[in-house]
Amino acid sequence: MVYLKAFVKEVFRMYSTVIGNGRTLQEDMVIQGYHVPKGVQVVFPTLVTGSMLEFISEPQKFMPERWIKQSGDNHKLHPFASLPYGYGARMCLGRRFADLEIQVLLAKLVRSFKMEYHHDPLKYKVTFMYAPEGELKFRMTPRDN
């Protein structure tokens, strides 16, 4: 289950379902040389933060291993490398349940089926969240159990 947890974290880093996390500025700020007044709503998009070199090395590569702690490994990932459930005091309260539910579903699918995807890369529609546009075309072959 360790690798499965890391796999889910890496999927959320690269293919977040949420557009971003928003906050209302409590005081005037200067961001990248621009004055932003108190009260303005700012959003940091999760697809951007998950691909910034300041937060994660080799962001273009799908590497679930980066989330697995190795003995003697002092490397820590920046908290902004993946924010599928938000950050701070307003973080999603159901995040642990959601993660567990995803892991159980994936474990059951992988145990029961061989899954293949041989189609064009997914296109996404953007609403309040990112979602695949059109059908998901997987080939699922039952495993002999």
C-alpha positions as CSV (number, residue, x, y, z in Angstrom):
1,M,0.0,0.0,0.0
2,V,3.0,2.3,0.4
3,Y,3.5,2.5,-3.4
4,L,-0.2,2.9,-4.0
5,K,-0.3,5.9,-1.6
6,A,2.7,7.5,-3.4
7,F,1.0,6.8,-6.7
8,V,-2.2,8.6,-5.7
9,K,-0.1,11.6,-4.4
10,E,1.8,11.8,-7.7
11,V,-1.4,11.7,-9.7
12,F,-2.9,14.5,-7.7
13,R,0.4,16.5,-8.1
14,M,0.4,16.2,-11.9
15,Y,-3.4,16.0,-12.5
16,S,-5.1,17.9,-9.8
17,T,-8.9,17.9,-9.7
18,V,-9.2,21.3,-8.1
19,I,-8.4,24.6,-10.0
20,G,-6.5,26.1,-7.1
21,N,-6.6,27.3,-3.5
22,G,-7.8,30.8,-2.8
23,R,-7.3,33.2,0.0
24,T,-8.3,36.7,0.7
25,L,-5.3,39.0,1.5
26,Q,-5.5,40.3,5.1
27,E,-3.0,43.0,4.4
28,D,-1.4,44.8,1.4
29,M,1.3,42.7,-0.3
30,V,3.9,43.0,-3.0
31,I,3.9,39.9,-5.2
32,Q,6.5,39.7,-8.0
33,G,6.8,43.5,-7.9
34,Y,3.1,44.1,-8.1
35,H,1.2,45.9,-5.3
36,V,-1.8,43.8,-4.3
37,P,-4.2,45.5,-1.9
38,K,-5.8,44.0,1.2
39,G,-9.1,42.3,0.5
40,V,-8.2,40.9,-2.9
41,Q,-8.8,37.2,-3.5
42,V,-5.7,35.5,-4.7
43,V,-5.6,31.9,-6.1
44,F,-2.6,29.7,-6.4
45,P,-3.3,27.1,-9.1
46,T,-2.4,23.6,-8.1
47,L,-1.3,22.5,-11.6
48,V,1.2,25.4,-11.4
49,T,2.5,24.9,-7.9
50,G,2.8,21.1,-8.6
51,S,5.2,21.8,-11.5
52,M,7.4,24.5,-10.0
53,L,11.1,23.7,-9.7
54,E,11.1,25.6,-6.4
55,F,8.8,23.0,-4.9
56,I,9.7,19.8,-6.7
57,S,12.6,18.4,-8.8
58,E,11.9,17.0,-12.3
59,P,8.2,18.1,-12.1
60,Q,7.5,16.8,-15.7
61,K,8.3,13.2,-14.7
62,F,5.7,10.9,-13.1
63,M,7.7,9.5,-10.2
64,P,5.6,8.1,-7.3
65,E,8.8,7.1,-5.6
66,R,9.5,10.8,-4.7
67,W,6.7,10.4,-2.0
68,I,8.2,7.3,-0.4
69,K,10.5,8.1,2.5
70,Q,13.7,6.1,2.4
71,S,15.7,5.3,5.6
72,G,18.4,8.0,6.1
73,D,16.7,10.2,3.4
74,N,16.7,13.8,4.6
75,H,15.0,15.0,1.4
76,K,11.6,16.6,2.2
77,L,9.1,17.7,-0.4
78,H,7.8,21.2,-0.2
79,P,4.2,21.3,1.2
80,F,3.2,23.2,-2.0
81,A,4.3,20.4,-4.3
82,S,0.8,18.9,-4.1
83,L,-2.2,20.6,-2.6
84,P,-5.3,18.5,-3.7
85,Y,-7.1,19.2,-0.5
86,G,-6.0,22.8,0.2
87,Y,-3.5,24.0,2.8
88,G,-3.6,25.3,6.3
89,A,-6.7,26.0,8.5
90,R,-9.1,25.6,5.7
91,M,-7.7,22.3,4.4
92,C,-10.4,19.7,3.5
93,L,-11.5,17.8,6.7
94,G,-12.3,14.7,4.7
95,R,-8.9,14.4,3.0
96,R,-7.8,11.2,4.9
97,F,-11.2,9.5,4.2
98,A,-11.0,10.5,0.5
99,D,-7.5,9.2,0.2
100,L,-8.4,5.9,1.8
101,E,-11.5,5.6,-0.4
102,I,-9.4,6.1,-3.5
103,Q,-6.7,3.6,-2.4
104,V,-9.3,0.9,-1.6
105,L,-11.0,1.5,-5.0
106,L,-7.7,1.3,-6.9
107,A,-6.5,-1.8,-5.0
108,K,-9.8,-3.6,-5.8
109,L,-9.6,-2.6,-9.5
110,V,-6.0,-3.6,-9.9
111,R,-6.6,-6.9,-8.1
112,S,-9.7,-7.7,-10.3
113,F,-8.7,-6.3,-13.7
114,K,-5.8,-5.8,-16.1
115,M,-6.3,-2.2,-17.2
116,E,-5.0,-0.6,-20.4
117,Y,-5.4,2.9,-21.9
118,H,-4.4,3.1,-25.6
119,H,-6.0,6.4,-26.6
120,D,-5.0,10.0,-27.1
121,P,-4.0,12.0,-24.1
122,L,-7.0,13.3,-22.2
123,K,-8.4,16.7,-22.8
124,Y,-9.8,18.6,-19.8
125,K,-12.7,20.9,-19.4
126,V,-12.4,23.5,-16.7
127,T,-15.3,24.4,-14.5
128,F,-14.8,24.7,-10.7
129,M,-12.6,21.7,-11.1
130,Y,-10.6,19.9,-13.8
131,A,-12.4,17.0,-15.4
132,P,-11.8,14.8,-18.4
133,E,-13.7,16.0,-21.5
134,G,-15.5,13.0,-23.1
135,E,-15.3,9.4,-22.4
136,L,-12.6,7.5,-20.5
137,K,-11.7,4.6,-22.8
138,F,-10.0,1.9,-20.7
139,R,-9.8,-1.7,-21.6
140,M,-10.4,-3.7,-18.5
141,T,-9.8,-7.5,-18.7
142,P,-10.9,-9.6,-15.7
143,R,-8.0,-11.3,-13.9
144,D,-8.1,-15.0,-13.2
145,N,-8.4,-15.2,-9.4
